[in-house]
Amino acid sequence: MHISIADDLKKRFHAACALRGLKMSQVVAELIEQWLKANDASSSAESNSF
């Protein structure tokens, strides 16, 4: 997956992850899981529109 975000946001995210000993990809995957649960994407017909 490739995404575009502002350099400042990426730097802040990288620093926050590093302080916690986490990889950015781990945190992103967790956030995606949380978003999917909150938005019930598995049962939504809209989830196939990506």
mmCIF entry with sequence, helices, sheets and N, C-alpha, C, O atoms, coordinates in Angstrom:
data_MODEL
# 
_entry.id   MODEL 
# 
_entity.id                         1 
_entity.type                       polymer 
_entity.pdbx_number_of_molecules   1 
# 
_entity_poly.entity_id                      1 
_entity_poly.type                           'polypeptide(L)' 
_entity_poly.nstd_linkage                   no 
_entity_poly.nstd_monomer                   no 
_entity_poly.pdbx_seq_one_letter_code       MHISIADDLKKRFHAACALRGLKMSQVVAELIEQWLKANDASSSAESNSF 
_entity_poly.pdbx_seq_one_letter_code_can   MHISIADDLKKRFHAACALRGLKMSQVVAELIEQWLKANDASSSAESNSF 
_entity_poly.pdbx_strand_id                 A 
# 
loop_
_entity_poly_seq.entity_id 
_entity_poly_seq.num 
_entity_poly_seq.mon_id 
_entity_poly_seq.hetero 
1 1  MET n 
1 2  HIS n 
1 3  ILE n 
1 4  SER n 
1 5  ILE n 
1 6  ALA n 
1 7  ASP n 
1 8  ASP n 
1 9  LEU n 
1 10 LYS n 
1 11 LYS n 
1 12 ARG n 
1 13 PHE n 
1 14 HIS n 
1 15 ALA n 
1 16 ALA n 
1 17 CYS n 
1 18 ALA n 
1 19 LEU n 
1 20 ARG n 
1 21 GLY n 
1 22 LEU n 
1 23 LYS n 
1 24 MET n 
1 25 SER n 
1 26 GLN n 
1 27 VAL n 
1 28 VAL n 
1 29 ALA n 
1 30 GLU n 
1 31 LEU n 
1 32 ILE n 
1 33 GLU n 
1 34 GLN n 
1 35 TRP n 
1 36 LEU n 
1 37 LYS n 
1 38 ALA n 
1 39 ASN n 
1 40 ASP n 
1 41 ALA n 
1 42 SER n 
1 43 SER n 
1 44 SER n 
1 45 ALA n 
1 46 GLU n 
1 47 SER n 
1 48 ASN n 
1 49 SER n 
1 50 PHE n 
# 
_struct_asym.id          A 
_struct_asym.entity_id   1 
# 
loop_
_struct_conf.conf_type_id 
_struct_conf.id 
_struct_conf.pdbx_PDB_helix_id 
_struct_conf.beg_label_comp_id 
_struct_conf.beg_label_asym_id 
_struct_conf.beg_label_seq_id 
_struct_conf.pdbx_beg_PDB_ins_code 
_struct_conf.end_label_comp_id 
_struct_conf.end_label_asym_id 
_struct_conf.end_label_seq_id 
_struct_conf.pdbx_end_PDB_ins_code 
_struct_conf.beg_auth_comp_id 
_struct_conf.beg_auth_asym_id 
_struct_conf.beg_auth_seq_id 
_struct_conf.end_auth_comp_id 
_struct_conf.end_auth_asym_id 
_struct_conf.end_auth_seq_id 
_struct_conf.pdbx_PDB_helix_class 
_struct_conf.details 
_struct_conf.pdbx_PDB_helix_length 
HELX_P HELX_P1 AA1 ASP A 7  ? LEU A 19 ? ASP A 7  LEU A 19 1 ? 13 
HELX_P HELX_P2 AA2 MET A 24 ? ASN A 39 ? MET A 24 ASN A 39 1 ? 16 
HELX_P HELX_P3 AA3 ALA A 41 ? SER A 43 ? ALA A 41 SER A 43 5 ? 3  
HELX_P HELX_P4 AA4 ALA A 45 ? SER A 49 ? ALA A 45 SER A 49 5 ? 5  
# 
_struct_conf_type.id          HELX_P 
_struct_conf_type.criteria    ? 
_struct_conf_type.reference   ? 
# 
loop_
_atom_site.group_PDB 
_atom_site.id 
_atom_site.type_symbol 
_atom_site.label_atom_id 
_atom_site.label_alt_id 
_atom_site.label_comp_id 
_atom_site.label_asym_id 
_atom_site.label_entity_id 
_atom_site.label_seq_id 
_atom_site.pdbx_PDB_ins_code 
_atom_site.Cartn_x 
_atom_site.Cartn_y 
_atom_site.Cartn_z 
_atom_site.occupancy 
_atom_site.B_iso_or_equiv 
_atom_site.pdbx_formal_charge 
_atom_site.auth_seq_id 
_atom_site.auth_comp_id 
_atom_site.auth_asym_id 
_atom_site.auth_atom_id 
_atom_site.pdbx_PDB_model_num 
ATOM 1   N N  . MET A 1 1  ? 0.845   -1.156 0.000  1.00 0.00 ? 1  MET A N  1 
ATOM 2   C CA . MET A 1 1  ? 0.000   0.000  0.000  1.00 0.00 ? 1  MET A CA 1 
ATOM 3   C C  . MET A 1 1  ? 0.898   1.229  0.000  1.00 0.00 ? 1  MET A C  1 
ATOM 4   O O  . MET A 1 1  ? 1.886   1.302  0.731  1.00 0.00 ? 1  MET A O  1 
ATOM 5   N N  . HIS A 1 2  ? 0.537   2.173  -0.823 1.00 0.00 ? 2  HIS A N  1 
ATOM 6   C CA . HIS A 1 2  ? 1.265   3.431  -0.863 1.00 0.00 ? 2  HIS A CA 1 
ATOM 7   C C  . HIS A 1 2  ? 0.270   4.559  -0.642 1.00 0.00 ? 2  HIS A C  1 
ATOM 8   O O  . HIS A 1 2  ? -0.782  4.609  -1.279 1.00 0.00 ? 2  HIS A O  1 
ATOM 9   N N  . ILE A 1 3  ? 0.612   5.456  0.261  1.00 0.00 ? 3  ILE A N  1 
ATOM 10  C CA . ILE A 1 3  ? -0.245  6.602  0.527  1.00 0.00 ? 3  ILE A CA 1 
ATOM 11  C C  . ILE A 1 3  ? 0.601   7.868  0.512  1.00 0.00 ? 3  ILE A C  1 
ATOM 12  O O  . ILE A 1 3  ? 1.813   7.830  0.724  1.00 0.00 ? 3  ILE A O  1 
ATOM 13  N N  . SER A 1 4  ? -0.054  8.965  0.261  1.00 0.00 ? 4  SER A N  1 
ATOM 14  C CA . SER A 1 4  ? 0.625   10.259 0.284  1.00 0.00 ? 4  SER A CA 1 
ATOM 15  C C  . SER A 1 4  ? 0.117   11.066 1.466  1.00 0.00 ? 4  SER A C  1 
ATOM 16  O O  . SER A 1 4  ? -1.084  11.300 1.604  1.00 0.00 ? 4  SER A O  1 
ATOM 17  N N  . ILE A 1 5  ? 1.045   11.490 2.317  1.00 0.00 ? 5  ILE A N  1 
ATOM 18  C CA . ILE A 1 5  ? 0.705   12.352 3.440  1.00 0.00 ? 5  ILE A CA 1 
ATOM 19  C C  . ILE A 1 5  ? 1.764   13.444 3.529  1.00 0.00 ? 5  ILE A C  1 
ATOM 20  O O  . ILE A 1 5  ? 2.870   13.298 3.008  1.00 0.00 ? 5  ILE A O  1 
ATOM 21  N N  . ALA A 1 6  ? 1.418   14.516 4.179  1.00 0.00 ? 6  ALA A N  1 
ATOM 22  C CA . ALA A 1 6  ? 2.359   15.626 4.330  1.00 0.00 ? 6  ALA A CA 1 
ATOM 23  C C  . ALA A 1 6  ? 3.614   15.157 5.062  1.00 0.00 ? 6  ALA A C  1 
ATOM 24  O O  . ALA A 1 6  ? 3.549   14.328 5.970  1.00 0.00 ? 6  ALA A O  1 
ATOM 25  N N  . ASP A 1 7  ? 4.750   15.702 4.650  1.00 0.00 ? 7  ASP A N  1 
ATOM 26  C CA . ASP A 1 7  ? 6.023   15.321 5.270  1.00 0.00 ? 7  ASP A CA 1 
ATOM 27  C C  . ASP A 1 7  ? 6.017   15.537 6.778  1.00 0.00 ? 7  ASP A C  1 
ATOM 28  O O  . ASP A 1 7  ? 6.525   14.703 7.527  1.00 0.00 ? 7  ASP A O  1 
ATOM 29  N N  . ASP A 1 8  ? 5.444   16.651 7.227  1.00 0.00 ? 8  ASP A N  1 
ATOM 30  C CA . ASP A 1 8  ? 5.402   16.938 8.660  1.00 0.00 ? 8  ASP A CA 1 
ATOM 31  C C  . ASP A 1 8  ? 4.601   15.875 9.413  1.00 0.00 ? 8  ASP A C  1 
ATOM 32  O O  . ASP A 1 8  ? 5.002   15.438 10.492 1.00 0.00 ? 8  ASP A O  1 
ATOM 33  N N  . LEU A 1 9  ? 3.475   15.464 8.844  1.00 0.00 ? 9  LEU A N  1 
ATOM 34  C CA . LEU A 1 9  ? 2.648   14.437 9.477  1.00 0.00 ? 9  LEU A CA 1 
ATOM 35  C C  . LEU A 1 9  ? 3.406   13.113 9.548  1.00 0.00 ? 9  LEU A C  1 
ATOM 36  O O  . LEU A 1 9  ? 3.357   12.417 10.562 1.00 0.00 ? 9  LEU A O  1 
ATOM 37  N N  . LYS A 1 10 ? 4.106   12.770 8.470  1.00 0.00 ? 10 LYS A N  1 
ATOM 38  C CA . LYS A 1 10 ? 4.881   11.526 8.454  1.00 0.00 ? 10 LYS A CA 1 
ATOM 39  C C  . LYS A 1 10 ? 5.990   11.561 9.506  1.00 0.00 ? 10 LYS A C  1 
ATOM 40  O O  . LYS A 1 10 ? 6.207   10.580 10.217 1.00 0.00 ? 10 LYS A O  1 
ATOM 41  N N  . LYS A 1 11 ? 6.686   12.684 9.602  1.00 0.00 ? 11 LYS A N  1 
ATOM 42  C CA . LYS A 1 11 ? 7.762   12.805 10.585 1.00 0.00 ? 11 LYS A CA 1 
ATOM 43  C C  . LYS A 1 11 ? 7.234   12.685 12.013 1.00 0.00 ? 11 LYS A C  1 
ATOM 44  O O  . LYS A 1 11 ? 7.844   12.021 12.851 1.00 0.00 ? 11 LYS A O  1 
ATOM 45  N N  . ARG A 1 12 ? 6.103   13.328 12.285 1.00 0.00 ? 12 ARG A N  1 
ATOM 46  C CA . ARG A 1 12 ? 5.508   13.254 13.625 1.00 0.00 ? 12 ARG A CA 1 
ATOM 47  C C  . ARG A 1 12 ? 5.064   11.837 13.944 1.00 0.00 ? 12 ARG A C  1 
ATOM 48  O O  . ARG A 1 12 ? 5.267   11.354 15.058 1.00 0.00 ? 12 ARG A O  1 
ATOM 49  N N  . PHE A 1 13 ? 4.458   11.170 12.966 1.00 0.00 ? 13 PHE A N  1 
ATOM 50  C CA . PHE A 1 13 ? 3.999   9.797  13.148 1.00 0.00 ? 13 PHE A CA 1 
ATOM 51  C C  . PHE A 1 13 ? 5.183   8.864  13.383 1.00 0.00 ? 13 PHE A C  1 
ATOM 52  O O  . PHE A 1 13 ? 5.150   8.017  14.276 1.00 0.00 ? 13 PHE A O  1 
ATOM 53  N N  . HIS A 1 14 ? 6.226   9.026  12.576 1.00 0.00 ? 14 HIS A N  1 
ATOM 54  C CA . HIS A 1 14 ? 7.427   8.203  12.722 1.00 0.00 ? 14 HIS A CA 1 
ATOM 55  C C  . HIS A 1 14 ? 8.033   8.371  14.112 1.00 0.00 ? 14 HIS A C  1 
ATOM 56  O O  . HIS A 1 14 ? 8.400   7.392  14.762 1.00 0.00 ? 14 HIS A O  1 
ATOM 57  N N  . ALA A 1 15 ? 8.135   9.621  14.561 1.00 0.00 ? 15 ALA A N  1 
ATOM 58  C CA . ALA A 1 15 ? 8.710   9.900  15.882 1.00 0.00 ? 15 ALA A CA 1 
ATOM 59  C C  . ALA A 1 15 ? 7.860   9.284  16.995 1.00 0.00 ? 15 ALA A C  1 
ATOM 60  O O  . ALA A 1 15 ? 8.400   8.691  17.929 1.00 0.00 ? 15 ALA A O  1 
ATOM 61  N N  . ALA A 1 16 ? 6.543   9.421  16.902 1.00 0.00 ? 16 ALA A N  1 
ATOM 62  C CA . ALA A 1 16 ? 5.651   8.874  17.933 1.00 0.00 ? 16 ALA A CA 1 
ATOM 63  C C  . ALA A 1 16 ? 5.759   7.350  17.988 1.00 0.00 ? 16 ALA A C  1 
ATOM 64  O O  . ALA A 1 16 ? 5.768   6.763  19.070 1.00 0.00 ? 16 ALA A O  1 
ATOM 65  N N  . CYS A 1 17 ? 5.840   6.721  16.830 1.00 0.00 ? 17 CYS A N  1 
ATOM 66  C CA . CYS A 1 17 ? 5.988   5.262  16.788 1.00 0.00 ? 17 CYS A CA 1 
ATOM 67  C C  . CYS A 1 17 ? 7.331   4.841  17.369 1.00 0.00 ? 17 CYS A C  1 
ATOM 68  O O  . CYS A 1 17 ? 7.406   3.891  18.149 1.00 0.00 ? 17 CYS A O  1 
ATOM 69  N N  . ALA A 1 18 ? 8.388   5.547  16.991 1.00 0.00 ? 18 ALA A N  1 
ATOM 70  C CA . ALA A 1 18 ? 9.730   5.218  17.472 1.00 0.00 ? 18 ALA A CA 1 
ATOM 71  C C  . ALA A 1 18 ? 9.820   5.334  18.993 1.00 0.00 ? 18 ALA A C  1 
ATOM 72  O O  . ALA A 1 18 ? 10.441  4.496  19.645 1.00 0.00 ? 18 ALA A O  1 
ATOM 73  N N  . LEU A 1 19 ? 9.204   6.367  19.553 1.00 0.00 ? 19 LEU A N  1 
ATOM 74  C CA . LEU A 1 19 ? 9.218   6.543  21.005 1.00 0.00 ? 19 LEU A CA 1 
ATOM 75  C C  . LEU A 1 19 ? 8.567   5.371  21.734 1.00 0.00 ? 19 LEU A C  1 
ATOM 76  O O  . LEU A 1 19 ? 8.903   5.073  22.881 1.00 0.00 ? 19 LEU A O  1 
ATOM 77  N N  . ARG A 1 20 ? 7.636   4.712  21.055 1.00 0.00 ? 20 ARG A N  1 
ATOM 78  C CA . ARG A 1 20 ? 6.920   3.588  21.658 1.00 0.00 ? 20 ARG A CA 1 
ATOM 79  C C  . ARG A 1 20 ? 7.486   2.234  21.226 1.00 0.00 ? 20 ARG A C  1 
ATOM 80  O O  . ARG A 1 20 ? 6.975   1.184  21.616 1.00 0.00 ? 20 ARG A O  1 
ATOM 81  N N  . GLY A 1 21 ? 8.536   2.273  20.424 1.00 0.00 ? 21 GLY A N  1 
ATOM 82  C CA . GLY A 1 21 ? 9.158   1.034  19.958 1.00 0.00 ? 21 GLY A CA 1 
ATOM 83  C C  . GLY A 1 21 ? 8.301   0.273  18.972 1.00 0.00 ? 21 GLY A C  1 
ATOM 84  O O  . GLY A 1 21 ? 8.368   -0.955 18.906 1.00 0.00 ? 21 GLY A O  1 
ATOM 85  N N  . LEU A 1 22 ? 7.493   0.991  18.202 1.00 0.00 ? 22 LEU A N  1 
ATOM 86  C CA . LEU A 1 22 ? 6.588   0.366  17.240 1.00 0.00 ? 22 LEU A CA 1 
ATOM 87  C C  . LEU A 1 22 ? 6.992   0.709  15.821 1.00 0.00 ? 22 LEU A C  1 
ATOM 88  O O  . LEU A 1 22 ? 7.611   1.742  15.567 1.00 0.00 ? 22 LEU A O  1 
ATOM 89  N N  . LYS A 1 23 ? 6.636   -0.166 14.906 1.00 0.00 ? 23 LYS A N  1 
ATOM 90  C CA . LYS A 1 23 ? 6.834   0.114  13.494 1.00 0.00 ? 23 LYS A CA 1 
ATOM 91  C C  . LYS A 1 23 ? 5.591   0.843  12.984 1.00 0.00 ? 23 LYS A C  1 
ATOM 92  O O  . LYS A 1 23 ? 4.470   0.544  13.396 1.00 0.00 ? 23 LYS A O  1 
ATOM 93  N N  . MET A 1 24 ? 5.801   1.786  12.096 1.00 0.00 ? 24 MET A N  1 
ATOM 94  C CA . MET A 1 24 ? 4.668   2.539  11.550 1.00 0.00 ? 24 MET A CA 1 
ATOM 95  C C  . MET A 1 24 ? 3.652   1.598  10.914 1.00 0.00 ? 24 MET A C  1 
ATOM 96  O O  . MET A 1 24 ? 2.447   1.809  11.053 1.00 0.00 ? 24 MET A O  1 
ATOM 97  N N  . SER A 1 25 ? 4.113   0.574  10.226 1.00 0.00 ? 25 SER A N  1 
ATOM 98  C CA . SER A 1 25 ? 3.194   -0.354 9.562  1.00 0.00 ? 25 SER A CA 1 
ATOM 99  C C  . SER A 1 25 ? 2.317   -1.096 10.569 1.00 0.00 ? 25 SER A C  1 
ATOM 100 O O  . SER A 1 25 ? 1.155   -1.385 10.284 1.00 0.00 ? 25 SER A O  1 
ATOM 101 N N  . GLN A 1 26 ? 2.873   -1.409 11.755 1.00 0.00 ? 26 GLN A N  1 
ATOM 102 C CA . GLN A 1 26 ? 2.077   -2.068 12.793 1.00 0.00 ? 26 GLN A CA 1 
ATOM 103 C C  . GLN A 1 26 ? 0.929   -1.163 13.238 1.00 0.00 ? 26 GLN A C  1 
ATOM 104 O O  . GLN A 1 26 ? -0.211  -1.607 13.376 1.00 0.00 ? 26 GLN A O  1 
ATOM 105 N N  . VAL A 1 27 ? 1.247   0.104  13.457 1.00 0.00 ? 27 VAL A N  1 
ATOM 106 C CA . VAL A 1 27 ? 0.249   1.056  13.933 1.00 0.00 ? 27 VAL A CA 1 
ATOM 107 C C  . VAL A 1 27 ? -0.808  1.300  12.858 1.00 0.00 ? 27 VAL A C  1 
ATOM 108 O O  . VAL A 1 27 ? -2.000  1.354  13.163 1.00 0.00 ? 27 VAL A O  1 
ATOM 109 N N  . VAL A 1 28 ? -0.383  1.447  11.614 1.00 0.00 ? 28 VAL A N  1 
ATOM 110 C CA . VAL A 1 28 ? -1.325  1.662  10.520 1.00 0.00 ? 28 VAL A CA 1 
ATOM 111 C C  . VAL A 1 28 ? -2.271  0.476  10.393 1.00 0.00 ? 28 VAL A C  1 
ATOM 112 O O  . VAL A 1 28 ? -3.476  0.664  10.229 1.00 0.00 ? 28 VAL A O  1 
ATOM 113 N N  . ALA A 1 29 ? -1.744  -0.738 10.466 1.00 0.00 ? 29 ALA A N  1 
ATOM 114 C CA . ALA A 1 29 ? -2.584  -1.932 10.367 1.00 0.00 ? 29 ALA A CA 1 
ATOM 115 C C  . ALA A 1 29 ? -3.607  -1.968 11.499 1.00 0.00 ? 29 ALA A C  1 
ATOM 116 O O  . ALA A 1 29 ? -4.766  -2.319 11.278 1.00 0.00 ? 29 ALA A O  1 
ATOM 117 N N  . GLU A 1 30 ? -3.184  -1.609 12.708 1.00 0.00 ? 30 GLU A N  1 
ATOM 118 C CA . GLU A 1 30 ? -4.107  -1.584 13.848 1.00 0.00 ? 30 GLU A CA 1 
ATOM 119 C C  . GLU A 1 30 ? -5.189  -0.527 13.643 1.00 0.00 ? 30 GLU A C  1 
ATOM 120 O O  . GLU A 1 30 ? -6.362  -0.772 13.924 1.00 0.00 ? 30 GLU A O  1 
ATOM 121 N N  . LEU A 1 31 ? -4.800  0.633  13.159 1.00 0.00 ? 31 LEU A N  1 
ATOM 122 C CA . LEU A 1 31 ? -5.779  1.698  12.917 1.00 0.00 ? 31 LEU A CA 1 
ATOM 123 C C  . LEU A 1 31 ? -6.777  1.309  11.833 1.00 0.00 ? 31 LEU A C  1 
ATOM 124 O O  . LEU A 1 31 ? -7.963  1.624  11.934 1.00 0.00 ? 31 LEU A O  1 
ATOM 125 N N  . ILE A 1 32 ? -6.299  0.626  10.797 1.00 0.00 ? 32 ILE A N  1 
ATOM 126 C CA . ILE A 1 32 ? -7.205  0.160  9.744  1.00 0.00 ? 32 ILE A CA 1 
ATOM 127 C C  . ILE A 1 32 ? -8.193  -0.852 10.308 1.00 0.00 ? 32 ILE A C  1 
ATOM 128 O O  . ILE A 1 32 ? -9.384  -0.799 10.002 1.00 0.00 ? 32 ILE A O  1 
ATOM 129 N N  . GLU A 1 33 ? -7.699  -1.779 11.133 1.00 0.00 ? 33 GLU A N  1 
ATOM 130 C CA . GLU A 1 33 ? -8.593  -2.765 11.770 1.00 0.00 ? 33 GLU A CA 1 
ATOM 131 C C  . GLU A 1 33 ? -9.668  -2.061 12.597 1.00 0.00 ? 33 GLU A C  1 
ATOM 132 O O  . GLU A 1 33 ? -10.846 -2.408 12.517 1.00 0.00 ? 33 GLU A O  1 
ATOM 133 N N  . GLN A 1 34 ? -9.254  -1.068 13.392 1.00 0.00 ? 34 GLN A N  1 
ATOM 134 C CA . GLN A 1 34 ? -10.212 -0.323 14.214 1.00 0.00 ? 34 GLN A CA 1 
ATOM 135 C C  . GLN A 1 34 ? -11.238 0.390  13.344 1.00 0.00 ? 34 GLN A C  1 
ATOM 136 O O  . GLN A 1 34 ? -12.427 0.393  13.663 1.00 0.00 ? 34 GLN A O  1 
ATOM 137 N N  . TRP A 1 35 ? -10.791 0.989  12.257 1.00 0.00 ? 35 TRP A N  1 
ATOM 138 C CA . TRP A 1 35 ? -11.697 1.711  11.371 1.00 0.00 ? 35 TRP A CA 1 
ATOM 139 C C  . TRP A 1 35 ? -12.692 0.749  10.727 1.00 0.00 ? 35 TRP A C  1 
ATOM 140 O O  . TRP A 1 35 ? -13.880 1.055  10.625 1.00 0.00 ? 35 TRP A O  1 
ATOM 141 N N  . LEU A 1 36 ? -12.206 -0.409 10.295 1.00 0.00 ? 36 LEU A N  1 
ATOM 142 C CA . LEU A 1 36 ? -13.091 -1.394 9.681  1.00 0.00 ? 36 LEU A CA 1 
ATOM 143 C C  . LEU A 1 36 ? -14.148 -1.881 10.669 1.00 0.00 ? 36 LEU A C  1 
ATOM 144 O O  . LEU A 1 36 ? -15.315 -2.034 10.307 1.00 0.00 ? 36 LEU A O  1 
ATOM 145 N N  . LYS A 1 37 ? -13.747 -2.123 11.909 1.00 0.00 ? 37 LYS A N  1 
ATOM 146 C CA . LYS A 1 37 ? -14.715 -2.549 12.925 1.00 0.00 ? 37 LYS A CA 1 
ATOM 147 C C  . LYS A 1 37 ? -15.744 -1.460 13.187 1.00 0.00 ? 37 LYS A C  1 
ATOM 148 O O  . LYS A 1 37 ? -16.935 -1.746 13.306 1.00 0.00 ? 37 LYS A O  1 
ATOM 149 N N  . ALA A 1 38 ? -15.299 -0.232 13.275 1.00 0.00 ? 38 ALA A N  1 
ATOM 150 C CA . ALA A 1 38 ? -16.201 0.884  13.558 1.00 0.00 ? 38 ALA A CA 1 
ATOM 151 C C  . ALA A 1 38 ? -17.150 1.149  12.401 1.00 0.00 ? 38 ALA A C  1 
ATOM 152 O O  . ALA A 1 38 ? -18.262 1.636  12.604 1.00 0.00 ? 38 ALA A O  1 
ATOM 153 N N  . ASN A 1 39 ? -16.717 0.835  11.204 1.00 0.00 ? 39 ASN A N  1 
ATOM 154 C CA . ASN A 1 39 ? -17.529 1.118  10.023 1.00 0.00 ? 39 ASN A CA 1 
ATOM 155 C C  . ASN A 1 39 ? -18.163 -0.124 9.421  1.00 0.00 ? 39 ASN A C  1 
ATOM 156 O O  . ASN A 1 39 ? -18.775 -0.059 8.355  1.00 0.00 ? 39 ASN A O  1 
ATOM 157 N N  . ASP A 1 40 ? -18.018 -1.265 10.106 1.00 0.00 ? 40 ASP A N  1 
ATOM 158 C CA . ASP A 1 40 ? -18.639 -2.517 9.696  1.00 0.00 ? 40 ASP A CA 1 
ATOM 159 C C  . ASP A 1 40 ? -18.472 -2.785 8.207  1.00 0.00 ? 40 ASP A C  1 
ATOM 160 O O  . ASP A 1 40 ? -19.426 -3.141 7.516  1.00 0.00 ? 40 ASP A O  1 
ATOM 161 N N  . ALA A 1 41 ? -17.238 -2.607 7.722  1.00 0.00 ? 41 ALA A N  1 
ATOM 162 C CA . ALA A 1 41 ? -16.968 -2.723 6.295  1.00 0.00 ? 41 ALA A CA 1 
ATOM 163 C C  . ALA A 1 41 ? -17.184 -4.131 5.753  1.00 0.00 ? 41 ALA A C  1 
ATOM 164 O O  . ALA A 1 41 ? -17.431 -4.290 4.557  1.00 0.00 ? 41 ALA A O  1 
ATOM 165 N N  . SER A 1 42 ? -17.099 -5.136 6.580  1.00 0.00 ? 42 SER A N  1 
ATOM 166 C CA . SER A 1 42 ? -17.234 -6.510 6.076  1.00 0.00 ? 42 SER A CA 1 
ATOM 167 C C  . SER A 1 42 ? -18.643 -6.818 5.593  1.00 0.00 ? 42 SER A C  1 
ATOM 168 O O  . SER A 1 42 ? -18.833 -7.701 4.757  1.00 0.00 ? 42 SER A O  1 
ATOM 169 N N  . SER A 1 43 ? -19.638 -6.090 6.116  1.00 0.00 ? 43 SER A N  1 
ATOM 170 C CA . SER A 1 43 ? -21.008 -6.361 5.693  1.00 0.00 ? 43 SER A CA 1 
ATOM 171 C C  . SER A 1 43 ? -21.577 -5.246 4.836  1.00 0.00 ? 43 SER A C  1 
ATOM 172 O O  . SER A 1 43 ? -22.757 -5.273 4.488  1.00 0.00 ? 43 SER A O  1 
ATOM 173 N N  . SER A 1 44 ? -20.761 -4.277 4.496  1.00 0.00 ? 44 SER A N  1 
ATOM 174 C CA . SER A 1 44 ? -21.233 -3.152 3.703  1.00 0.00 ? 44 SER A CA 1 
ATOM 175 C C  . SER A 1 44 ? -20.923 -3.372 2.229  1.00 0.00 ? 44 SER A C  1 
ATOM 176 O O  . SER A 1 44 ? -19.813 -3.774 1.878  1.00 0.00 ? 44 SER A O  1 
ATOM 177 N N  . ALA A 1 45 ? -21.890 -3.113 1.374  1.00 0.00 ? 45 ALA A N  1 
ATOM 178 C CA . ALA A 1 45 ? -21.666 -3.214 -0.058 1.00 0.00 ? 45 ALA A CA 1 
ATOM 179 C C  . ALA A 1 45 ? -20.695 -2.154 -0.529 1.00 0.00 ? 45 ALA A C  1 
ATOM 180 O O  . ALA A 1 45 ? -20.027 -2.338 -1.546 1.00 0.00 ? 45 ALA A O  1 
ATOM 181 N N  . GLU A 1 46 ? -20.602 -1.050 0.189  1.00 0.00 ? 46 GLU A N  1 
ATOM 182 C CA . GLU A 1 46 ? -19.699 0.026  -0.176 1.00 0.00 ? 46 GLU A CA 1 
ATOM 183 C C  . GLU A 1 46 ? -18.244 -0.364 -0.030 1.00 0.00 ? 46 GLU A C  1 
ATOM 184 O O  . GLU A 1 46 ? -17.386 0.253  -0.662 1.00 0.00 ? 46 GLU A O  1 
ATOM 185 N N  . SER A 1 47 ? -17.932 -1.367 0.782  1.00 0.00 ? 47 SER A N  1 
ATOM 186 C CA . SER A 1 47 ? -16.541 -1.756 1.009  1.00 0.00 ? 47 SER A CA 1 
ATOM 187 C C  . SER A 1 47 ? -15.896 -2.271 -0.263 1.00 0.00 ? 47 SER A C  1 
ATOM 188 O O  . SER A 1 47 ? -14.669 -2.280 -0.366 1.00 0.00 ? 47 SER A O  1 
ATOM 189 N N  . ASN A 1 48 ? -16.677 -2.693 -1.220 1.00 0.00 ? 48 ASN A N  1 
ATOM 190 C CA . ASN A 1 48 ? -16.135 -3.199 -2.475 1.00 0.00 ? 48 ASN A CA 1 
ATOM 191 C C  . ASN A 1 48 ? -15.856 -2.086 -3.478 1.00 0.00 ? 48 ASN A C  1 
ATOM 192 O O  . ASN A 1 48 ? -15.391 -2.361 -4.584 1.00 0.00 ? 48 ASN A O  1 
ATOM 193 N N  . SER A 1 49 ? -16.127 -0.853 -3.120 1.00 0.00 ? 49 SER A N  1 
ATOM 194 C CA . SER A 1 49 ? -15.944 0.248  -4.054 1.00 0.00 ? 49 SER A CA 1 
ATOM 195 C C  . SER A 1 49 ? -14.526 0.788  -4.082 1.00 0.00 ? 49 SER A C  1 
ATOM 196 O O  . SER A 1 49 ? -14.245 1.702  -4.856 1.00 0.00 ? 49 SER A O  1 
ATOM 197 N N  . PHE A 1 50 ? -13.619 0.258  -3.266 1.00 0.00 ? 50 PHE A N  1 
ATOM 198 C CA . PHE A 1 50 ? -12.231 0.728  -3.264 1.00 0.00 ? 50 PHE A CA 1 
ATOM 199 C C  . PHE A 1 50 ? -11.592 0.270  -4.487 1.00 0.00 ? 50 PHE A C  1 
ATOM 200 O O  . PHE A 1 50 ? -10.413 0.546  -4.710 1.00 0.00 ? 50 PHE A O  1 
# 
